[in-house]
């Protein structure tokens, strides 16, 4: 919500349609994206992609290195 208006972050939208089904004002519509992104292989890859977007590639590289070495993140 921004200033009492619900918004959709199009960069994070995966086209699931949940926003359309719960919109009481009938304001949302699904439309095809201009650039289609590949679907993640599994849930872990999906969450790692979201985390990478939030913390940046440098911190993500450090985190993955620690994970490979078995260190605490």
Helices and strands as residue ranges (DSSP letters): H 18-22, H 43-55, H 57-69
